[in-house]
């Protein structure tokens, strides 16, 4: 679910933009088109046309694709990034509440910069409610860097747990299994940067 503080309406997403986002989601899972076709029950040729912006998927197929790619409709149809913008003001950044059945409980992401396939970095502030935790451990390609803004969290990387407080930072390769949880008595926040963008 995406919650926005902006009052303007979101621009319409083009077939090309939709295809690029689906391709990015597939590549982040290190899947081929053939693997996605098998998992979603769709033909390779149709998937290729969708990714290249030459065809739009039906709504049932779209739901099936985001489910098997472990993505979500909110991310897929988020505002296309304002390519010429450099500054993103407080109170105007979108918040994303993660699906508790897929990504854990009590976690909201604040987009520091908008998603864009033009960016090589992704940066969010992870706001973790008391008792909140990510689903995991997860693995993917890339590298991650974080800085605890407030609260106390336990970060587990490759089976080893680290207790972190405000001011602590971390870095690790994303192909190591990782997860985190709030171990304090108040909400915690982590500024989290990863490359390449994952969602």
N, CA and C atoms as a LAMMPS dump frame, in Angstrom:
ITEM: TIMESTEP
0
ITEM: NUMBER OF ATOMS
597
ITEM: BOX BOUNDS ff ff ff
-5.0000000000000000e+02 5.0000000000000000e+02
-5.0000000000000000e+02 5.0000000000000000e+02
-5.0000000000000000e+02 5.0000000000000000e+02
ITEM: ATOMS id mol type element x y z
1 1 1 N 0.84 -1.176 0
2 1 2 C 0 0 0
3 1 3 C 0.881 1.233 0
4 2 1 N 0.593 2.206 -0.852
5 2 2 C 1.37 3.424 -0.916
6 2 3 C 0.533 4.571 -0.389
7 3 1 N 1.084 5.288 0.611
8 3 2 C 0.41 6.458 1.149
9 3 3 C 1.178 7.683 0.713
10 4 1 N 0.506 8.674 0.117
11 4 2 C 1.18 9.858 -0.371
12 4 3 C 0.672 11.087 0.347
13 5 1 N 1.599 12.005 0.617
14 5 2 C 1.202 13.25 1.235
15 5 3 C 0.975 14.331 0.204
16 6 1 N 1.269 14.05 -1.083
17 6 2 C 1.085 15.04 -2.129
18 6 3 C -0.369 15.054 -2.562
19 7 1 N -0.881 16.203 -2.955
20 7 2 C -2.284 16.317 -3.322
21 7 3 C -2.514 16.202 -4.818
22 8 1 N -1.482 16.361 -5.64
23 8 2 C -1.669 16.276 -7.077
24 8 3 C -1.938 14.835 -7.473
25 9 1 N -2.587 14.626 -8.624
26 9 2 C -2.864 13.263 -9.083
27 9 3 C -1.622 12.69 -9.735
28 10 1 N -1.492 11.364 -9.65
29 10 2 C -0.313 10.699 -10.203
30 10 3 C -0.402 10.642 -11.719
31 11 1 N 0.704 10.891 -12.429
32 11 2 C 0.688 10.77 -13.879
33 11 3 C 0.404 9.331 -14.292
34 12 1 N -0.173 9.17 -15.464
35 12 2 C -0.462 7.829 -15.968
36 12 3 C 0.84 7.133 -16.333
37 13 1 N 0.914 5.856 -16.003
38 13 2 C 2.114 5.075 -16.291
39 13 3 C 2.011 4.527 -17.704
40 14 1 N 3.034 4.745 -18.524
41 14 2 C 3.013 4.266 -19.905
42 14 3 C 3.342 2.779 -19.958
43 15 1 N 3.027 2.162 -21.091
44 15 2 C 3.347 0.744 -21.287
45 15 3 C 4.852 0.53 -21.183
46 16 1 N 5.641 1.493 -21.682
47 16 2 C 7.099 1.383 -21.613
48 16 3 C 7.582 1.41 -20.169
49 17 1 N 7.031 2.348 -19.357
50 17 2 C 7.415 2.435 -17.947
51 17 3 C 7.032 1.16 -17.197
52 18 1 N 5.833 0.672 -17.459
53 18 2 C 5.377 -0.553 -16.799
54 18 3 C 6.291 -1.72 -17.16
55 19 1 N 6.628 -1.841 -18.436
56 19 2 C 7.512 -2.918 -18.874
57 19 3 C 8.881 -2.84 -18.233
58 20 1 N 9.426 -1.616 -18.11
59 20 2 C 10.736 -1.448 -17.479
60 20 3 C 10.701 -1.868 -16.018
61 21 1 N 9.624 -1.533 -15.323
62 21 2 C 9.531 -1.889 -13.906
63 21 3 C 9.388 -3.398 -13.73
64 22 1 N 8.619 -4.039 -14.601
65 22 2 C 8.503 -5.496 -14.525
66 22 3 C 9.844 -6.158 -14.837
67 23 1 N 10.564 -5.631 -15.818
68 23 2 C 11.883 -6.185 -16.146
69 23 3 C 12.84 -6.045 -14.964
70 24 1 N 12.829 -4.868 -14.325
71 24 2 C 13.693 -4.644 -13.169
72 24 3 C 13.374 -5.62 -12.052
73 25 1 N 12.069 -5.831 -11.78
74 25 2 C 11.668 -6.774 -10.734
75 25 3 C 12.142 -8.186 -11.066
76 26 1 N 12.034 -8.567 -12.339
77 26 2 C 12.5 -9.903 -12.758
78 26 3 C 14.018 -10.019 -12.612
79 27 1 N 14.745 -9.009 -13.055
80 27 2 C 16.202 -9.049 -12.98
81 27 3 C 16.703 -9.04 -11.543
82 28 1 N 15.98 -8.353 -10.653
83 28 2 C 16.371 -8.342 -9.242
84 28 3 C 16.266 -9.723 -8.609
85 29 1 N 15.424 -10.576 -9.177
86 29 2 C 15.336 -11.959 -8.711
87 29 3 C 16.3 -12.878 -9.474
88 30 1 N 17.062 -12.289 -10.412
89 30 2 C 17.987 -13.054 -11.261
90 30 3 C 17.26 -14.135 -12.055
91 31 1 N 16.049 -13.8 -12.522
92 31 2 C 15.253 -14.727 -13.327
93 31 3 C 15.378 -14.381 -14.798
94 32 1 N 15.31 -15.41 -15.634
95 32 2 C 15.186 -15.213 -17.075
96 32 3 C 13.698 -15.048 -17.407
97 33 1 N 13.428 -14.601 -18.625
98 33 2 C 12.026 -14.518 -19.067
99 33 3 C 11.398 -15.912 -19.061
100 34 1 N 12.174 -16.921 -19.425
101 34 2 C 11.666 -18.298 -19.443
102 34 3 C 11.231 -18.725 -18.039
103 35 1 N 12.032 -18.388 -17.019
104 35 2 C 11.682 -18.756 -15.639
105 35 3 C 10.41 -18.039 -15.18
106 36 1 N 10.302 -16.749 -15.521
107 36 2 C 9.102 -16.001 -15.136
108 36 3 C 7.874 -16.542 -15.867
109 37 1 N 8.043 -16.901 -17.126
110 37 2 C 6.924 -17.465 -17.886
111 37 3 C 6.426 -18.748 -17.238
112 38 1 N 7.351 -19.613 -16.835
113 38 2 C 6.967 -20.88 -16.195
114 38 3 C 6.268 -20.629 -14.865
115 39 1 N 6.771 -19.663 -14.086
116 39 2 C 6.194 -19.4 -12.762
117 39 3 C 4.832 -18.728 -12.838
118 40 1 N 4.604 -17.949 -13.905
119 40 2 C 3.358 -17.183 -13.989
120 40 3 C 2.333 -17.791 -14.934
121 41 1 N 2.729 -18.827 -15.672
122 41 2 C 1.802 -19.445 -16.617
123 41 3 C 1.529 -18.573 -17.827
124 42 1 N 2.507 -17.765 -18.207
125 42 2 C 2.371 -16.85 -19.336
126 42 3 C 3.4 -17.237 -20.385
127 43 1 N 3.133 -16.913 -21.647
128 43 2 C 4.094 -17.246 -22.697
129 43 3 C 5.288 -16.3 -22.665
130 44 1 N 6.435 -16.831 -23.08
131 44 2 C 7.656 -16.007 -23.138
132 44 3 C 7.486 -14.845 -24.107
133 45 1 N 6.808 -15.097 -25.238
134 45 2 C 6.663 -14.03 -26.241
135 45 3 C 5.823 -12.878 -25.699
136 46 1 N 4.755 -13.196 -24.952
137 46 2 C 3.934 -12.126 -24.378
138 46 3 C 4.72 -11.357 -23.331
139 47 1 N 5.472 -12.063 -22.49
140 47 2 C 6.279 -11.377 -21.479
141 47 3 C 7.309 -10.452 -22.126
142 48 1 N 7.918 -10.909 -23.209
143 48 2 C 8.889 -10.086 -23.912
144 48 3 C 8.234 -8.812 -24.442
145 49 1 N 7.04 -8.954 -25.01
146 49 2 C 6.32 -7.785 -25.524
147 49 3 C 5.954 -6.824 -24.393
148 50 1 N 5.554 -7.371 -23.25
149 50 2 C 5.199 -6.522 -22.103
150 50 3 C 6.42 -5.758 -21.61
151 51 1 N 7.549 -6.455 -21.445
152 51 2 C 8.759 -5.805 -20.95
153 51 3 C 9.276 -4.739 -21.914
154 52 1 N 9.022 -4.92 -23.205
155 52 2 C 9.477 -3.951 -24.202
156 52 3 C 8.445 -2.86 -24.48
157 53 1 N 7.375 -2.844 -23.7
158 53 2 C 6.373 -1.787 -23.844
159 53 3 C 5.496 -1.912 -25.064
160 54 1 N 5.451 -3.105 -25.664
161 54 2 C 4.652 -3.3 -26.874
162 54 3 C 3.286 -3.901 -26.586
163 55 1 N 3.073 -4.3 -25.338
164 55 2 C 1.802 -4.908 -24.958
165 55 3 C 1.562 -4.624 -23.485
166 56 1 N 0.305 -4.435 -23.109
167 56 2 C -0.049 -4.256 -21.703
168 56 3 C -0.656 -5.544 -21.172
169 57 1 N -0.268 -5.984 -19.978
170 57 2 C -0.857 -7.204 -19.418
171 57 3 C -2.282 -6.946 -18.952
172 58 1 N -3.101 -7.988 -18.96
173 58 2 C -4.427 -7.877 -18.354
174 58 3 C -4.254 -7.722 -16.844
175 59 1 N -5.279 -7.245 -16.168
176 59 2 C -5.184 -7.068 -14.717
177 59 3 C -4.94 -8.391 -13.993
178 60 1 N -5.631 -9.49 -14.341
179 60 2 C -5.321 -10.767 -13.671
180 60 3 C -3.877 -11.21 -13.886
181 61 1 N -3.354 -11.028 -15.107
182 61 2 C -1.965 -11.408 -15.366
183 61 3 C -1.02 -10.509 -14.58
184 62 1 N -1.338 -9.227 -14.502
185 62 2 C -0.493 -8.296 -13.759
186 62 3 C -0.408 -8.697 -12.291
187 63 1 N -1.535 -9.045 -11.703
188 63 2 C -1.54 -9.491 -10.307
189 63 3 C -0.707 -10.767 -10.14
190 64 1 N -0.813 -11.677 -11.099
191 64 2 C -0.033 -12.909 -11.026
192 64 3 C 1.462 -12.616 -11.131
193 65 1 N 1.839 -11.703 -12.028
194 65 2 C 3.247 -11.36 -12.208
195 65 3 C 3.842 -10.73 -10.954
196 66 1 N 3.138 -9.76 -10.365
197 66 2 C 3.71 -9.111 -9.174
198 66 3 C 3.756 -10.081 -8.001
199 67 1 N 2.823 -11.041 -7.959
200 67 2 C 2.857 -12.027 -6.874
201 67 3 C 4.079 -12.934 -6.999
202 68 1 N 4.336 -13.478 -8.188
203 68 2 C 5.467 -14.387 -8.336
204 68 3 C 6.8 -13.638 -8.278
205 69 1 N 6.797 -12.35 -8.632
206 69 2 C 8.02 -11.548 -8.545
207 69 3 C 8.228 -10.965 -7.15
208 70 1 N 7.29 -11.233 -6.237
209 70 2 C 7.342 -10.711 -4.874
210 70 3 C 7.452 -9.186 -4.894
211 71 1 N 6.678 -8.592 -5.789
212 71 2 C 6.59 -7.141 -5.881
213 71 3 C 5.187 -6.752 -5.446
214 72 1 N 4.749 -5.541 -5.781
215 72 2 C 3.395 -5.137 -5.44
216 72 3 C 2.884 -4.11 -6.425
217 73 1 N 1.576 -4.028 -6.527
218 73 2 C 0.944 -3.123 -7.479
219 73 3 C 1.278 -1.674 -7.15
220 74 1 N 1.356 -1.346 -5.85
221 74 2 C 1.663 0.022 -5.448
222 74 3 C 2.997 0.49 -5.998
223 75 1 N 4.015 -0.357 -5.893
224 75 2 C 5.331 -0.001 -6.437
225 75 3 C 5.253 0.119 -7.945
226 76 1 N 4.555 -0.835 -8.571
227 76 2 C 4.501 -0.878 -10.023
228 76 3 C 3.868 0.377 -10.605
229 77 1 N 2.841 0.888 -9.931
230 77 2 C 2.132 2.05 -10.446
231 77 3 C 2.464 3.331 -9.686
232 78 1 N 3.59 3.333 -8.956
233 78 2 C 4.02 4.563 -8.298
234 78 3 C 4.317 5.638 -9.321
235 79 1 N 4.336 6.89 -8.869
236 79 2 C 4.613 7.997 -9.783
237 79 3 C 5.913 7.781 -10.531
238 80 1 N 5.926 7.981 -11.854
239 80 2 C 7.207 7.998 -12.546
240 80 3 C 8.067 9.104 -11.963
241 81 1 N 9.352 8.858 -11.799
242 81 2 C 10.188 9.851 -11.137
243 81 3 C 10.302 11.136 -11.928
244 82 1 N 10.307 12.28 -11.232
245 82 2 C 10.528 13.547 -11.926
246 82 3 C 12.014 13.667 -12.253
247 83 1 N 12.386 13.291 -13.465
248 83 2 C 13.792 13.123 -13.821
249 83 3 C 14.632 14.377 -13.599
250 84 1 N 14.024 15.559 -13.74
251 84 2 C 14.812 16.774 -13.622
252 84 3 C 14.903 17.259 -12.186
253 85 1 N 14.163 16.632 -11.271
254 85 2 C 14.19 17.079 -9.884
255 85 3 C 15.449 16.59 -9.178
256 86 1 N 16.007 17.433 -8.373
257 86 2 C 17.194 17.1 -7.595
258 86 3 C 16.87 17.072 -6.112
259 87 1 N 15.949 17.939 -5.689
260 87 2 C 15.597 18.064 -4.275
261 87 3 C 14.208 17.481 -4.047
262 88 1 N 14.041 16.737 -2.954
263 88 2 C 12.755 16.145 -2.586
264 88 3 C 12.428 16.605 -1.171
265 89 1 N 11.395 17.409 -1.031
266 89 2 C 11.09 18.095 0.214
267 89 3 C 10.456 17.178 1.252
268 90 1 N 10.744 17.492 2.513
269 90 2 C 10.098 16.797 3.632
270 90 3 C 8.596 16.964 3.488
271 91 1 N 7.861 15.903 3.773
272 91 2 C 6.407 15.947 3.679
273 91 3 C 5.882 15.685 2.284
274 92 1 N 6.771 15.556 1.294
275 92 2 C 6.334 15.299 -0.073
276 92 3 C 6.835 13.955 -0.603
277 93 1 N 7.479 13.187 0.258
278 93 2 C 7.988 11.88 -0.164
279 93 3 C 6.933 10.806 0.122
280 94 1 N 6.791 9.829 -0.768
281 94 2 C 5.813 8.765 -0.521
282 94 3 C 6.273 7.811 0.579
283 95 1 N 5.293 7.259 1.294
284 95 2 C 5.528 6.221 2.285
285 95 3 C 4.933 4.928 1.753
286 96 1 N 5.604 3.832 2.019
287 96 2 C 5.144 2.526 1.57
288 96 3 C 5.027 1.626 2.783
289 97 1 N 3.808 1.165 3.057
290 97 2 C 3.596 0.214 4.145
291 97 3 C 3.734 -1.179 3.569
292 98 1 N 4.668 -1.955 4.096
293 98 2 C 4.94 -3.268 3.533
294 98 3 C 3.867 -4.267 3.922
295 99 1 N 3.563 -5.142 2.991
296 99 2 C 2.588 -6.209 3.203
297 99 3 C 3.093 -7.135 4.303
298 100 1 N 2.37 -7.237 5.43
299 100 2 C 2.872 -8.058 6.533
300 100 3 C 2.99 -9.535 6.194
301 101 1 N 2.253 -10.015 5.196
302 101 2 C 2.348 -11.422 4.823
303 101 3 C 3.59 -11.697 4.003
304 102 1 N 4.194 -10.63 3.433
305 102 2 C 5.331 -10.843 2.539
306 102 3 C 6.625 -10.276 3.084
307 103 1 N 6.58 -9.128 3.725
308 103 2 C 7.799 -8.412 4.067
309 103 3 C 7.993 -8.169 5.555
310 104 1 N 7.131 -8.706 6.383
311 104 2 C 7.305 -8.476 7.811
312 104 3 C 6.227 -7.567 8.362
313 105 1 N 6.315 -7.251 9.64
314 105 2 C 5.272 -6.491 10.309
315 105 3 C 5.821 -5.214 10.906
316 106 1 N 4.982 -4.168 10.872
317 106 2 C 5.335 -2.933 11.552
318 106 3 C 6.423 -2.132 10.885
319 107 1 N 6.556 -2.255 9.566
320 107 2 C 7.607 -1.536 8.848
321 107 3 C 6.987 -0.647 7.775
322 108 1 N 7.401 0.616 7.763
323 108 2 C 6.999 1.555 6.726
324 108 3 C 8.259 2.146 6.115
325 109 1 N 8.301 2.198 4.805
326 109 2 C 9.44 2.778 4.106
327 109 3 C 9.104 4.188 3.654
328 110 1 N 9.999 5.115 3.916
329 110 2 C 9.88 6.475 3.411
330 110 3 C 10.897 6.622 2.289
331 111 1 N 10.413 6.859 1.079
332 111 2 C 11.314 6.99 -0.064
333 111 3 C 12.116 8.285 0.064
334 112 1 N 13.423 8.178 0.222
335 112 2 C 14.271 9.374 0.261
336 112 3 C 14.419 9.938 -1.149
337 113 1 N 14.573 9.042 -2.118
338 113 2 C 14.521 9.428 -3.529
339 113 3 C 13.51 8.505 -4.194
340 114 1 N 12.839 8.951 -5.255
341 114 2 C 11.843 8.092 -5.886
342 114 3 C 12.498 6.935 -6.606
343 115 1 N 11.734 5.852 -6.766
344 115 2 C 12.243 4.729 -7.549
345 115 3 C 12.478 5.197 -8.983
346 116 1 N 13.567 4.764 -9.579
347 116 2 C 13.832 5.044 -10.994
348 116 3 C 14.842 4.048 -11.511
349 117 1 N 14.576 3.524 -12.715
350 117 2 C 15.576 2.654 -13.312
351 117 3 C 16.769 3.467 -13.812
352 118 1 N 16.686 4.78 -13.689
353 118 2 C 17.817 5.647 -14.024
354 118 3 C 18.818 5.747 -12.876
355 119 1 N 18.382 5.377 -11.663
356 119 2 C 19.254 5.469 -10.5
357 119 3 C 19.982 4.142 -10.269
358 120 1 N 21.222 4.228 -9.814
359 120 2 C 21.936 3.01 -9.446
360 120 3 C 21.835 2.758 -7.944
361 121 1 N 21.268 3.719 -7.21
362 121 2 C 21.073 3.59 -5.77
363 121 3 C 19.592 3.622 -5.446
364 122 1 N 19.245 2.998 -4.346
365 122 2 C 17.916 3.122 -3.766
366 122 3 C 18.105 3.534 -2.319
367 123 1 N 17.363 4.526 -1.871
368 123 2 C 17.51 5.007 -0.5
369 123 3 C 16.143 5.189 0.13
370 124 1 N 15.941 4.551 1.263
371 124 2 C 14.7 4.661 2.032
372 124 3 C 15.042 4.872 3.495
373 125 1 N 14.087 5.413 4.233
374 125 2 C 14.174 5.378 5.689
375 125 3 C 13.21 4.289 6.139
376 126 1 N 13.729 3.281 6.811
377 126 2 C 12.898 2.199 7.335
378 126 3 C 12.41 2.624 8.719
379 127 1 N 11.118 2.847 8.854
380 127 2 C 10.513 3.173 10.145
381 127 3 C 9.938 1.862 10.698
382 128 1 N 10.437 1.433 11.859
383 128 2 C 10.079 0.127 12.408
384 128 3 C 9.354 0.328 13.735
385 129 1 N 8.101 -0.061 13.776
386 129 2 C 7.316 0.081 15.001
387 129 3 C 7.888 -0.797 16.107
388 130 1 N 7.544 -0.475 17.348
389 130 2 C 7.955 -1.31 18.479
390 130 3 C 7.51 -2.744 18.21
391 131 1 N 8.443 -3.687 18.304
392 131 2 C 8.134 -5.092 18.025
393 131 3 C 8.137 -5.446 16.551
394 132 1 N 8.346 -4.464 15.662
395 132 2 C 8.33 -4.716 14.221
396 132 3 C 9.546 -5.487 13.762
397 133 1 N 9.387 -6.198 12.673
398 133 2 C 10.49 -6.998 12.141
399 133 3 C 10.286 -7.222 10.653
400 134 1 N 11.402 -7.453 9.96
401 134 2 C 11.339 -7.797 8.543
402 134 3 C 11.109 -9.297 8.41
403 135 1 N 10.611 -9.693 7.239
404 135 2 C 10.534 -11.121 6.941
405 135 3 C 11.896 -11.533 6.412
406 136 1 N 12.336 -12.69 6.739
407 136 2 C 13.666 -13.046 6.251
408 136 3 C 14.114 -14.377 6.797
409 137 1 N 15.389 -14.655 6.625
410 137 2 C 16.352 -13.796 5.931
411 137 3 C 16.137 -13.788 4.418
412 138 1 N 16.484 -12.659 3.79
413 138 2 C 16.368 -12.537 2.342
414 138 3 C 17.762 -12.371 1.747
415 139 1 N 17.877 -12.687 0.466
416 139 2 C 19.125 -12.487 -0.267
417 139 3 C 18.793 -11.936 -1.646
418 140 1 N 19.686 -11.158 -2.192
419 140 2 C 19.574 -10.654 -3.558
420 140 3 C 20.944 -10.112 -3.946
421 141 1 N 21.07 -9.585 -5.132
422 141 2 C 22.351 -9.057 -5.583
423 141 3 C 22.556 -7.64 -5.073
424 142 1 N 23.807 -7.228 -4.898
425 142 2 C 24.102 -5.844 -4.57
426 142 3 C 24.829 -5.662 -3.257
427 143 1 N 24.761 -4.439 -2.75
428 143 2 C 25.413 -4.061 -1.508
429 143 3 C 24.493 -3.123 -0.739
430 144 1 N 24.561 -3.166 0.598
431 144 2 C 23.682 -2.367 1.437
432 144 3 C 24.474 -1.617 2.498
433 145 1 N 24.029 -0.406 2.765
434 145 2 C 24.635 0.451 3.782
435 145 3 C 23.501 1.043 4.607
436 146 1 N 23.681 1.106 5.918
437 146 2 C 22.644 1.682 6.756
438 146 3 C 23.198 2.491 7.907
439 147 1 N 22.358 3.375 8.435
440 147 2 C 22.711 4.218 9.578
441 147 3 C 21.47 4.326 10.457
442 148 1 N 21.607 3.944 11.72
443 148 2 C 20.462 3.964 12.632
444 148 3 C 20.233 5.398 13.097
445 149 1 N 19.077 5.937 12.753
446 149 2 C 18.731 7.308 13.129
447 149 3 C 18.219 7.389 14.56
448 150 1 N 17.39 6.401 14.955
449 150 2 C 16.869 6.379 16.323
450 150 3 C 16.429 4.972 16.679
451 151 1 N 16.367 4.712 17.991
452 151 2 C 15.914 3.418 18.478
453 151 3 C 17.021 2.38 18.543
454 152 1 N 16.597 1.143 18.81
455 152 2 C 17.517 0.011 18.914
456 152 3 C 17.017 -1.116 18.023
457 153 1 N 17.916 -1.664 17.227
458 153 2 C 17.543 -2.741 16.312
459 153 3 C 18.558 -3.875 16.401
460 154 1 N 18.097 -5.038 16.034
461 154 2 C 18.999 -6.175 15.878
462 154 3 C 19.051 -6.503 14.396
463 155 1 N 20.239 -6.44 13.828
464 155 2 C 20.472 -6.77 12.434
465 155 3 C 21.163 -8.122 12.378
466 156 1 N 20.595 -9.038 11.617
467 156 2 C 21.212 -10.36 11.445
468 156 3 C 21.696 -10.485 10.006
469 157 1 N 22.988 -10.799 9.852
470 157 2 C 23.587 -10.952 8.535
471 157 3 C 24.367 -12.259 8.524
472 158 1 N 24.022 -13.137 7.598
473 158 2 C 24.709 -14.415 7.439
474 158 3 C 24.709 -15.216 8.747
475 159 1 N 23.58 -15.153 9.458
476 159 2 C 23.419 -15.929 10.681
477 159 3 C 23.995 -15.301 11.934
478 160 1 N 24.638 -14.143 11.827
479 160 2 C 25.218 -13.483 12.994
480 160 3 C 24.402 -12.235 13.332
481 161 1 N 24.049 -12.079 14.611
482 161 2 C 23.207 -10.965 15.056
483 161 3 C 24.055 -9.839 15.642
484 162 1 N 23.657 -8.612 15.295
485 162 2 C 24.336 -7.412 15.79
486 162 3 C 23.291 -6.482 16.392
487 163 1 N 23.544 -6.003 17.612
488 163 2 C 22.638 -5.053 18.245
489 163 3 C 23.153 -3.65 17.973
490 164 1 N 22.288 -2.806 17.403
491 164 2 C 22.664 -1.468 16.976
492 164 3 C 21.786 -0.425 17.64
493 165 1 N 22.369 0.748 17.898
494 165 2 C 21.651 1.878 18.471
495 165 3 C 21.868 3.102 17.591
496 166 1 N 21.149 4.178 17.907
497 166 2 C 21.261 5.421 17.138
498 166 3 C 22.728 5.811 16.979
499 167 1 N 23.125 6.121 15.752
500 167 2 C 24.503 6.497 15.453
501 167 3 C 25.349 5.372 14.908
502 168 1 N 24.905 4.105 15.067
503 168 2 C 25.65 2.967 14.528
504 168 3 C 25.35 2.82 13.037
505 169 1 N 26.31 2.269 12.308
506 169 2 C 26.135 2.068 10.872
507 169 3 C 26.562 0.658 10.498
508 170 1 N 26.258 0.256 9.267
509 170 2 C 26.606 -1.088 8.808
510 170 3 C 26.754 -1.1 7.291
511 171 1 N 27.422 -2.132 6.799
512 171 2 C 27.543 -2.38 5.365
513 171 3 C 27.72 -3.876 5.164
514 172 1 N 27.09 -4.436 4.122
515 172 2 C 27.266 -5.85 3.816
516 172 3 C 26.829 -6.116 2.382
517 173 1 N 27.305 -7.237 1.842
518 173 2 C 26.873 -7.684 0.526
519 173 3 C 25.478 -8.27 0.634
520 174 1 N 24.617 -7.923 -0.315
521 174 2 C 23.211 -8.323 -0.243
522 174 3 C 22.98 -9.81 -0.458
523 175 1 N 23.992 -10.53 -0.99
524 175 2 C 23.792 -11.969 -1.192
525 175 3 C 23.962 -12.764 0.102
526 176 1 N 24.278 -12.069 1.216
527 176 2 C 24.282 -12.701 2.536
528 176 3 C 22.878 -12.58 3.118
529 177 1 N 22.353 -13.677 3.642
530 177 2 C 21.012 -13.63 4.219
531 177 3 C 20.924 -12.556 5.293
532 178 1 N 19.883 -11.699 5.235
533 178 2 C 19.791 -10.607 6.199
534 178 3 C 18.34 -10.324 6.585
535 179 1 N 18.188 -9.882 7.811
536 179 2 C 16.892 -9.497 8.364
537 179 3 C 17.136 -8.594 9.565
538 180 1 N 16.08 -7.938 10.052
539 180 2 C 16.254 -7.041 11.19
540 180 3 C 14.96 -6.95 11.986
541 181 1 N 15.088 -6.476 13.243
542 181 2 C 13.916 -6.309 14.094
543 181 3 C 14.177 -5.208 15.108
544 182 1 N 13.104 -4.601 15.547
545 182 2 C 13.186 -3.565 16.577
546 182 3 C 13.242 -4.256 17.931
547 183 1 N 14.297 -4.009 18.697
548 183 2 C 14.439 -4.631 20.013
549 183 3 C 14.28 -3.606 21.136
550 184 1 N 13.902 -2.378 20.782
551 184 2 C 13.741 -1.331 21.778
552 184 3 C 12.294 -1.166 22.219
553 185 1 N 12.073 -0.178 23.05
554 185 2 C 10.728 0.087 23.577
555 185 3 C 10.074 1.274 22.881
556 186 1 N 10.648 1.7 21.76
557 186 2 C 10.067 2.786 20.962
558 186 3 C 10.319 2.497 19.489
559 187 1 N 9.691 3.272 18.623
560 187 2 C 9.902 3.1 17.188
561 187 3 C 11.374 3.36 16.846
562 188 1 N 11.866 2.66 15.839
563 188 2 C 13.242 2.834 15.371
564 188 3 C 13.208 3.278 13.914
565 189 1 N 14.265 3.97 13.484
566 189 2 C 14.376 4.395 12.093
567 189 3 C 15.801 4.169 11.607
568 190 1 N 15.909 3.645 10.393
569 190 2 C 17.214 3.388 9.774
570 190 3 C 17.203 4.005 8.387
571 191 1 N 18.214 4.803 8.076
572 191 2 C 18.372 5.235 6.689
573 191 3 C 19.143 4.128 5.987
574 192 1 N 18.576 3.621 4.874
575 192 2 C 19.07 2.399 4.252
576 192 3 C 19.284 2.646 2.765
577 193 1 N 20.502 2.388 2.317
578 193 2 C 20.854 2.574 0.908
579 193 3 C 21.283 1.232 0.336
580 194 1 N 20.772 0.907 -0.827
581 194 2 C 21.247 -0.311 -1.479
582 194 3 C 21.374 -0.101 -2.974
583 195 1 N 22.194 -0.913 -3.561
584 195 2 C 22.373 -0.896 -5.002
585 195 3 C 22.508 -2.334 -5.474
586 196 1 N 21.832 -2.73 -6.555
587 196 2 C 20.89 -1.933 -7.329
588 196 3 C 19.557 -1.83 -6.62
589 197 1 N 18.639 -0.946 -7.096
590 197 2 C 17.315 -0.868 -6.474
591 197 3 C 16.619 -2.223 -6.479
592 198 1 N 15.907 -2.53 -5.386
593 198 2 C 15.256 -3.84 -5.275
594 198 3 C 13.74 -3.764 -5.351
595 199 1 N 13.141 -2.647 -4.988
596 199 2 C 11.689 -2.522 -5.08
597 199 3 C 11.3 -1.089 -4.924
